[in-house]
Amino acid sequence: MPYKVKNWKLMFLGVLCICGFMKLGYWQLARAQEKEILLANFAKRTEAPPLNVQTLNNISEKRYYRITLTGRFDNQHILLLDNKTFHSQVGYEIYTLFYATGISTPILIDRGFIPIGISRQQLPTLRPITNPVTLTGLLDLPPTYFTLGHTHESFPLHWPLRVAFIDLPQLTTTLHTPLFPYILRIDPKNPAAYPLEWQQVTTVSSVRHRAYALQWFAFALTLLILCIVLNRDHVQKGVT
């Protein structure tokens, strides 16, 4: 039976939607592959012995490598990352600048969690570490947040500085010094650490991304069938 499209505009719109669904499906597959590579790198690098600074400088992608640094803490510049929880407690994540031998710029050290205390108006007291120390930890990117505001609330600055998120470029401007592009999550057993747990690297598994991809492909197939069935016009042949 001859087939004729009833409405070409509607058919064109349907084809656009199908292409969009297909693109989203392939994007989810790409995300699944990225997560698998990320997890593989995390497992491989965290199980390897800690690197020294000389070896680290020869590696371009430094995330998830364990490293041993020797240097000193800058006790005058401590960041308190707000709105953190640890074992059902509300408080701050402590970040302290660290000047390490062999690294030209200071690096932020994630030292762990401290409770908020009696009120937000009174910041917690932190123990200073004045002697040179050796740290072992995990290199990572700063935690990501979506925000429309500034890193910190107060002007002029008061240290320790309470911040809403870790923005290295903005902190570079605030501190008037460039910062190392990664943070170091200190080993929880280190004497300089507060309560700390290394978190899983991803929140959405590659399996879930593949499930999302299957859903988008199913939407595309369903829409294709609907476009064919509902947007056709059968041509009736006259009898002479």
C-alpha positions as CSV (number, residue, x, y, z in Angstrom):
1,M,0.0,0.0,0.0
2,P,1.5,3.4,-1.0
3,Y,2.7,5.6,2.0
4,K,2.4,9.3,2.1
5,V,3.4,11.7,5.0
6,K,0.5,13.7,6.3
7,N,2.5,16.5,7.9
8,W,6.2,17.0,6.9
9,K,6.7,19.7,9.6
10,L,5.5,17.3,12.3
11,M,7.7,14.5,10.8
12,F,10.7,16.8,10.8
13,L,10.1,17.7,14.4
14,G,9.9,14.0,15.3
15,V,13.2,13.3,13.5
16,L,14.9,16.1,15.4
17,C,13.6,14.6,18.7
18,I,14.8,11.2,17.7
19,C,18.3,12.6,16.9
20,G,18.3,14.3,20.3
21,F,17.4,11.1,22.2
22,M,20.1,9.2,20.3
23,K,22.7,11.9,21.1
24,L,21.8,11.7,24.8
25,G,22.1,7.9,24.7
26,Y,25.6,8.1,23.2
27,W,26.5,10.8,25.7
28,Q,25.5,8.4,28.5
29,L,27.6,5.6,27.0
30,A,30.6,8.0,26.9
31,R,30.0,9.0,30.5
32,A,29.9,5.3,31.4
33,Q,33.3,4.8,29.7
34,E,34.7,7.8,31.5
35,K,33.6,6.4,34.9
36,E,35.2,3.0,34.2
37,I,38.5,4.7,33.3
38,L,38.2,6.9,36.4
39,L,37.6,3.9,38.7
40,A,40.4,1.9,37.1
41,N,42.9,4.8,37.6
42,F,41.7,5.3,41.2
43,A,42.2,1.6,42.0
44,K,45.6,1.4,40.2
45,R,47.1,4.6,41.6
46,T,45.9,4.2,45.2
47,E,47.3,0.7,45.4
48,A,50.8,1.9,44.2
49,P,53.5,3.0,46.6
50,P,53.5,6.8,47.3
51,L,55.5,8.9,44.8
52,N,58.1,11.5,45.6
53,V,58.0,15.0,44.3
54,Q,60.6,14.3,41.6
55,T,58.6,11.5,40.1
56,L,55.4,13.4,40.4
57,N,56.8,16.3,38.4
58,N,57.2,14.0,35.4
59,I,53.5,13.0,35.4
60,S,51.0,15.2,33.6
61,E,47.7,13.8,35.0
62,K,48.4,13.7,38.8
63,R,44.9,12.9,40.1
64,Y,44.6,9.9,42.5
65,Y,48.3,9.4,42.9
66,R,49.5,9.0,46.4
67,I,52.5,11.2,47.3
68,T,54.8,11.9,50.2
69,L,55.6,15.6,50.9
70,T,57.9,17.2,53.3
71,G,57.5,20.9,54.4
72,R,55.6,23.1,56.7
73,F,52.0,24.2,57.3
74,D,51.0,27.9,57.0
75,N,49.0,28.2,60.2
76,Q,48.0,31.7,59.3
77,H,45.9,30.7,56.3
78,I,43.4,28.0,57.1
79,L,40.1,27.5,55.2
80,L,37.0,26.0,56.8
81,L,34.8,24.5,54.1
82,D,31.2,25.0,55.3
83,N,28.2,22.7,55.4
84,K,30.0,19.4,55.8
85,T,28.9,16.3,57.6
86,F,30.8,13.5,59.2
87,H,29.0,10.6,60.9
88,S,25.8,12.6,61.3
89,Q,27.7,15.6,62.7
90,V,27.6,19.1,61.1
91,G,30.8,21.1,60.7
92,Y,33.7,22.1,58.5
93,E,36.3,20.4,56.3
94,I,39.7,21.9,57.2
95,Y,42.1,23.0,54.4
96,T,45.5,24.3,55.3
97,L,48.2,25.8,53.0
98,F,51.3,23.7,52.9
99,Y,54.7,24.7,51.6
100,A,56.4,21.5,50.3
101,T,60.0,21.0,49.3
102,G,60.2,20.6,45.6
103,I,56.9,22.3,44.8
104,S,57.1,25.9,43.8
105,T,53.5,26.8,44.9
106,P,51.7,26.1,48.1
107,I,49.3,23.2,48.1
108,L,46.0,22.9,50.0
109,I,45.9,20.0,52.4
110,D,42.5,18.5,53.3
111,R,43.1,17.6,57.0
112,G,39.6,16.3,57.7
113,F,36.5,17.3,59.7
114,I,35.8,19.4,62.7
115,P,32.4,19.9,64.4
116,I,30.7,23.3,64.1
117,G,30.7,23.8,67.9
118,I,28.1,25.7,69.9
119,S,27.3,28.3,67.3
120,R,28.3,29.5,63.8
121,Q,29.4,32.8,65.3
122,Q,32.3,31.1,67.1
123,L,34.8,29.3,64.8
124,P,36.5,26.2,66.1
125,T,40.0,26.4,67.6
126,L,42.6,24.6,65.5
127,R,45.9,23.2,66.8
128,P,48.9,24.8,65.0
129,I,51.7,22.7,63.6
130,T,54.8,24.7,63.6
131,N,57.6,22.1,63.0
132,P,58.4,20.7,59.5
133,V,56.4,17.5,58.9
134,T,56.2,14.7,56.3
135,L,52.8,14.0,54.9
136,T,51.5,11.2,52.8
137,G,48.2,11.7,51.0
138,L,46.0,11.3,47.9
139,L,46.1,14.0,45.2
140,D,42.6,15.0,44.0
141,L,40.8,17.9,42.4
142,P,38.9,20.3,44.7
143,P,35.3,19.3,45.5
144,T,32.9,20.7,43.0
145,Y,29.9,22.8,43.8
146,F,27.4,24.9,42.0
147,T,27.1,28.4,43.3
148,L,26.4,31.9,42.2
149,G,28.1,33.6,45.1
150,H,31.7,34.2,46.2
151,T,34.0,31.8,47.8
152,H,33.9,33.5,51.2
153,E,31.4,35.7,53.0
154,S,33.5,38.2,55.1
155,F,35.2,41.4,54.0
156,P,37.8,42.2,55.4
157,L,39.1,38.6,55.7
158,H,39.3,36.9,59.0
159,W,41.4,33.7,59.4
160,P,40.6,30.9,59.7
161,L,38.4,31.8,56.7
162,R,35.0,30.2,56.3
163,V,34.3,29.3,52.7
164,A,31.3,28.0,50.8
165,F,33.4,26.1,48.2
166,I,37.0,25.6,47.1
167,D,37.7,27.8,44.1
168,L,41.5,27.7,43.4
169,P,41.6,30.7,41.0
170,Q,39.6,32.9,43.4
171,L,41.7,31.8,46.3
172,T,44.8,32.6,44.3
173,T,43.4,36.2,44.0
174,T,42.5,36.3,47.7
175,L,45.9,35.0,48.9
176,H,47.9,36.9,46.2
177,T,49.8,33.7,45.4
178,P,49.3,30.9,42.9
179,L,48.2,27.6,44.3
180,F,49.0,24.0,43.2
181,P,46.2,22.8,40.9
182,Y,45.4,19.8,43.1
183,I,44.6,19.3,46.7
184,L,46.1,16.6,48.9
185,R,43.8,14.5,51.0
186,I,46.0,13.6,54.0
187,D,46.3,10.1,55.2
188,P,43.7,9.7,58.0
189,K,46.4,8.1,60.2
190,N,48.7,11.2,60.0
191,P,49.0,13.1,63.3
192,A,48.1,16.3,61.5
193,A,44.8,14.9,60.4
194,Y,41.4,15.4,61.9
195,P,38.7,12.7,61.5
196,L,38.8,11.9,57.8
197,E,37.6,9.2,55.3
198,W,38.6,8.9,51.7
199,Q,35.4,9.0,49.8
200,Q,34.4,6.8,46.8
201,V,35.5,8.7,43.6
202,T,32.1,8.6,41.8
203,T,28.5,8.8,42.9
204,V,26.9,7.4,39.7
205,S,28.2,4.0,38.5
206,S,28.9,3.2,34.9
207,V,26.1,0.6,35.0
208,R,23.6,3.3,35.8
209,H,24.9,5.4,32.9
210,R,24.4,2.5,30.6
211,A,20.9,2.1,31.9
212,Y,20.2,5.8,31.2
213,A,21.6,5.2,27.7
214,L,19.2,2.3,27.1
215,Q,16.3,4.5,28.2
216,W,17.2,7.2,25.8
217,F,17.5,4.7,22.9
218,A,14.1,3.2,23.9
219,F,12.6,6.7,23.8
220,A,14.1,7.2,20.3
221,L,12.7,3.9,19.0
222,T,9.3,4.5,20.5
223,L,9.1,8.0,18.9
224,L,10.2,6.6,15.6
225,I,7.4,4.0,15.6
226,L,4.9,6.7,16.6
227,C,6.0,9.0,13.8
228,I,5.6,6.2,11.2
229,V,2.2,5.0,12.4
230,L,0.5,8.3,13.3
231,N,1.9,10.5,10.5
232,R,1.0,8.5,7.4
233,D,-1.6,9.0,4.8
234,H,-2.7,6.1,2.7
235,V,-3.3,6.9,-0.9
236,Q,-6.5,5.5,-2.2
237,K,-6.3,4.3,-5.8
238,G,-9.5,5.0,-7.8
239,V,-11.1,2.4,-10.0
240,T,-11.7,3.4,-13.6
